[in-house]
Amino acid sequence: MSTIAYTSGQIERKQQLLDTVNRAVMVLQADAIGLREPMRLDDAMVAKSRETAERFLEAIVRTLEGRTGDPLIASVVQRLHARPDARHASAVELQSLRNALLHGVAVDPHQLVMLSELLRVIDREFTEDLYRLYGRR
């Protein structure tokens, strides 16, 4: 497999993950601030978004514990570790949010900030990958 094909596949995977989790976070944020009706969100949409976000957080937590080999998730965790001021708080907040999502507990909008930050990290990586692929900066 060529380097370009491999890189292209990784970029596509990051884009899909970013899109899926971003949509889930938007639904969860709307639900958390009471915009379920105006945005026409039903129980199934909220439940699916909770599942999507919980699976993503579970992969992050597993990586933080050293129990996964997913390179995409590992790169996100690596970026989190590069921020020593947030590393310990991040693990605690991630586990707290994951537990809330897993057990159907109401999610505080402030808890979703950490999830949004993770999405920004993936988005930055995605942009850097595009720059590398196309040789532009």
C-alpha positions as CSV (number, residue, x, y, z in Angstrom):
1,M,0.0,0.0,0.0
2,S,1.4,3.4,-0.9
3,T,2.0,6.1,1.7
4,I,-0.5,8.3,0.0
5,A,-3.2,5.6,0.1
6,Y,-2.5,4.9,3.8
7,T,-2.5,8.6,4.7
8,S,-5.7,9.2,2.7
9,G,-7.4,6.3,4.6
10,Q,-6.3,7.8,7.9
11,I,-7.5,11.2,7.0
12,E,-10.9,9.8,5.9
13,R,-11.2,7.9,9.2
14,K,-10.4,11.0,11.2
15,Q,-13.0,13.0,9.2
16,Q,-15.7,10.4,9.8
17,L,-14.9,10.2,13.5
18,L,-14.9,14.0,13.8
19,D,-18.2,14.3,12.0
20,T,-19.9,11.6,14.0
21,V,-18.8,12.7,17.4
22,N,-19.3,16.4,16.6
23,R,-22.9,15.7,15.6
24,A,-23.4,13.8,18.8
25,V,-22.0,16.6,20.9
26,M,-24.2,19.1,19.2
27,V,-27.3,17.0,20.1
28,L,-26.1,16.5,23.7
29,Q,-25.4,20.2,24.1
30,A,-28.9,21.1,22.7
31,D,-30.5,18.6,25.1
32,A,-28.4,19.9,28.1
33,I,-29.5,23.5,27.6
34,G,-33.2,22.7,27.0
35,L,-33.4,23.0,23.2
36,R,-34.7,19.6,22.5
37,E,-38.1,20.8,21.2
38,P,-36.9,23.8,19.1
39,M,-34.3,21.6,17.4
40,R,-36.8,18.7,17.0
41,L,-34.6,16.2,18.8
42,D,-36.4,13.0,19.8
43,D,-35.4,10.4,22.4
44,A,-33.8,8.1,19.8
45,M,-31.5,10.9,18.6
46,V,-30.4,11.8,22.1
47,A,-29.9,8.1,23.0
48,K,-27.8,7.5,19.8
49,S,-25.7,10.6,20.5
50,R,-25.1,9.5,24.1
51,E,-23.9,6.1,22.8
52,T,-21.6,7.7,20.2
53,A,-20.1,10.1,22.7
54,E,-19.7,7.3,25.3
55,R,-18.0,5.0,22.9
56,F,-15.5,7.7,21.9
57,L,-14.9,8.6,25.6
58,E,-14.5,4.9,26.4
59,A,-11.7,4.6,23.8
60,I,-10.0,7.7,25.2
61,V,-10.2,6.4,28.8
62,R,-8.9,2.9,27.7
63,T,-6.0,4.7,26.0
64,L,-5.2,6.8,29.0
65,E,-5.0,3.5,30.9
66,G,-2.7,2.0,28.3
67,R,-5.2,-0.6,27.0
68,T,-5.7,0.2,23.3
69,G,-3.8,0.2,20.1
70,D,-6.0,2.5,18.0
71,P,-3.5,5.0,16.5
72,L,-6.1,7.7,16.0
73,I,-7.2,7.6,19.7
74,A,-3.5,7.3,20.8
75,S,-2.6,10.5,18.9
76,V,-5.4,12.4,20.6
77,V,-4.2,11.2,24.0
78,Q,-0.7,12.1,23.1
79,R,-1.8,15.6,22.4
80,L,-3.6,15.7,25.8
81,H,-0.4,14.5,27.5
82,A,1.4,17.4,25.9
83,R,-0.7,19.7,27.9
84,P,0.5,19.0,31.5
85,D,-1.9,21.5,33.0
86,A,-5.0,19.7,31.8
87,R,-3.8,16.0,31.8
88,H,-5.0,14.9,35.2
89,A,-8.2,17.0,35.1
90,S,-9.0,15.7,31.7
91,A,-8.9,12.0,32.8
92,V,-11.2,12.8,35.7
93,E,-13.6,14.9,33.7
94,L,-13.6,12.3,30.9
95,Q,-14.5,9.5,33.2
96,S,-17.2,11.5,34.9
97,L,-18.8,12.5,31.6
98,R,-18.5,8.9,30.4
99,N,-20.2,7.6,33.5
100,A,-23.0,10.2,33.1
101,L,-23.6,9.1,29.5
102,L,-23.4,5.4,30.2
103,H,-25.9,5.6,33.1
104,G,-28.3,8.0,31.5
105,V,-27.6,10.8,33.9
106,A,-28.3,14.3,32.8
107,V,-25.2,15.9,31.3
108,D,-24.1,19.3,32.5
109,P,-23.2,21.6,29.6
110,H,-19.9,22.3,31.2
111,Q,-19.0,18.6,31.1
112,L,-19.3,18.7,27.3
113,V,-16.6,21.3,27.1
114,M,-13.9,18.6,27.5
115,L,-15.5,16.5,24.7
116,S,-15.5,19.6,22.5
117,E,-11.8,20.1,23.3
118,L,-11.1,16.6,22.2
119,L,-12.8,17.3,18.9
120,R,-10.7,20.4,18.4
121,V,-7.6,18.3,18.9
122,I,-8.7,15.8,16.2
123,D,-9.7,18.7,13.9
124,R,-6.2,20.2,14.3
125,E,-4.6,16.8,13.5
126,F,-6.9,16.4,10.5
127,T,-5.9,19.9,9.2
128,E,-2.2,19.1,9.7
129,D,-2.6,15.8,7.8
130,L,-4.2,17.6,4.9
131,Y,-1.3,20.1,4.9
132,R,1.2,17.2,4.8
133,L,-0.8,15.3,2.1
134,Y,-1.0,18.3,-0.2
135,G,2.3,19.9,0.7
136,R,0.7,23.2,1.6
137,R,1.2,25.5,4.5
